[in-house]
């Protein structure tokens, strides 16, 4: 069972890494809420596979990292879509 500090570090790392940035960019690319959430979740699911763990030392990516990355990507996609909706009305 991971501790609270490990969970907060994982969330912060996901927000500041590719799931946060690419999820936000994917959300800003569309005005459809469902598509933005889907794209963000897909980016969140693919990112730990490509960049997670040290592949040279075969460090496994935990289920918590996958869950946090998917959640952050989904929320970032929705925030990006909200930015696009609000920015388009100005």
Secondary structure by P-SEA (a helix, b strand, c coil): cccaaaaaaaaaaaaacaaaaaaaaaaaacccaaaaaaaaaaaaaaaaaaccccccccccccaaaaaaaaaaaaaaaaaaaaaaaaaaac
